Amino acid sequence: FRAVFSFFRTDALYIFKGRVLPVTTLALLFYLGMEMYAEIEKGIRLPEKFASSGLLASSILENFHSLAILLIVYYCNDIYWRSRVSRFHLLEETTPLFGAKIIGHWLSISLLIFFFSVMAILLGISFQVAYNYIHVDFSAYSGVILFNSLPLVLLAGFLLVLNKLISHKYLSLGISLLAAIIVASPFANKFIPSPLFRFLTGFTGEYSDFNGYGIYASSFAARLLFGAGLLLFTWWLSEIIITRKIKWGIAVITFMLVLTGGLSGSRFMKGYHHQNKEVMLESAANYEKLYRKYQLLPQPVVTNVITSIHLYPSDNSYEIEGVYTLKNKTNTPVSQMLIQFEDGFSIKKATLVSGSENIELQNKLSEISFQQPLAANDSASLHFTISYRWVPVNGHQSFNAIINNGSFMRISRYYPKIGYQSDREITDEQERTKRGLGEVSKEKKLDDPRSNSDDFIRLTMQVDTDADQTVAATGELVKQWRKQGRNYFLFQPSAPVPFRFALSSAKYAHTSTMHNSVMIHILYHPEHGENVVHLMNNIRLTLDYCKSNFGAYPFNSITFAEVSSFTRGFAATAYPATIFMTENMTFHANLKADQQQDVINELAGHELSHLWWGGNQLVPDDREGAVMLTETLAMYTEMMLYKKMYGREKMMQRVQMHQQIYDAEKGFSANMPLYKVSGNNTHISYSKGAVIMVQLSELIGEATVNRALKQLLNRVRNSGKKAISTDFIDELITVSHPRYHNRIRTLFMGI
Ligand SMILES: [Zn+2]
């Protein structure tokens, strides 16, 4: 040990007194600092973020590891070959792999790695101080040690042995670099198919104030332990081969580490599901070939859903019990039916009851032939219990994130589905031809026959969760109680809603106000309270504006609930009576630092207006132009509220920004008029839509536009058919002076 220490001391002195270190440290910190700055400021489009520990630690995790790999490759080579060129190397030549020298090298490089990591963390903390967000969360920064420093320490050991085995300074430098890229860089998943053997790579996930690094931390540690065992075992083996001697002390240590490593490795891989692209494409093709005929066959539809959802956040799992009422709304009897359960779910029990028939369903996909067909207007029922659990090795799904704290699930997506699901089709033309598939199912055309507007469901949803958590869900909370150490919530929207419901569960702070007989709730992370008052004011303002201009608010309450950043893909999303917003995106933005834009105003204005445009009042017929009646109208409301709060000039600056977004994007996809816009062209439905609606309001006046919108809602309510984009244009024509008619048509129908 004394020898190890003396080697360690010489090496450490060499590294820390050398001229290279200050230069590399400064370069590293400069680079990380630039990235941190960019992460906080976020450019002009997005709001400035709070300089929280989680944000800065994530920024380190994103950038530090790759850069550190290069430094470690250099330092391992440098330190290993330094003594070689000195006169001592002949003496050391006989030292085995495990010799004091190499351990000394390894320890000194490990010290260097921790030095770099601590410097990076200190940089993060100084950013927090500079941005005046002093709450330092050490569990966020400890991720840097676990996810970056420790794998780098293992990498250093691996590289030192590589240098030893190759015995040529520059050759080993080259090979070390190559090897490091293959085993440790983000490219490793190209070379190493099994996630277990990618133990030298860093972590690219998310840090959430709700959930920390979640279950990913322990899973990552288990894999590291496996890696450590594996590396020690290979060193030990090469040692025996080279020296032809077995040191029993080391053998015992190796054996123990290999054993724990092996156990951790199997724990890490438990439940691993390898996704093979070819297999997935093949199964999608088979599905389409076998079941596309159901597109034309009459199928019953769900009219009523009674469900209980049992959430187990700490186990990353939940169970759903449900009963569907299924009604044949066609004029023909249904003799065959297709029922599909979602992948990744296990079916505990599923029974279809129709007349005197009780049909047990065992498979994910069941084709049912009734002995007694389901006559027109007759009903059947589906009773099911299904469960879901995810494991870290497969990662979580953004919209099905059942996690320790801050869960969010677009849960209706995972309920059983009736009939053919065209969204499973392969869209890639080449892949389709290769598999002999015809044309992909097309989006409905504007002038196709309209659907009836009676496809909403009656929803009764009971949710229970851990004792310290609160649930927010689609619809209104009608009852809440506690039983056997769990919290129960009963949600029941006062009106029928589309088959689209979601929920969240977290340890929430809670603020409520009654405003003109609507109860407003905001549920949020206890440390994210900065914008609550501002949001509350904006919700009131939006409610008042929408009620007086578009018509009554359809529910008795509105809930805004924050969810963890483990859910990505939206800033906020609106459901009947409930709006979910993701951590850090808008709700927890640093408004005071950013005079340019008020994202809370946008959040309240846009999302709350979806309770008129998209929620359950105006639900357009699913076809081209449909998003014009949801997103474009929400953008319009957002703009009008911005104008109300900050004046016309400020609003015009926002419009200008949307013009820029549209101009920047339009070159990348086929251009289409707003009234035929498809769902994926958000630069048209949101940005160009905002520009056009503001132009329209300047042309015929805000009050006139609102009159048209109010009439549109009335027409939808009374017609029994779903709305299409031209309905709105028709309403505009009826409310405006003929001298504007051509201009109005050009705005919506021109390119
Ligand atoms: Zn929207």
Residues whose N, C-alpha, C, O or C-beta is under 5 A from the ligand:
A	BS01	ZN	E631 A634
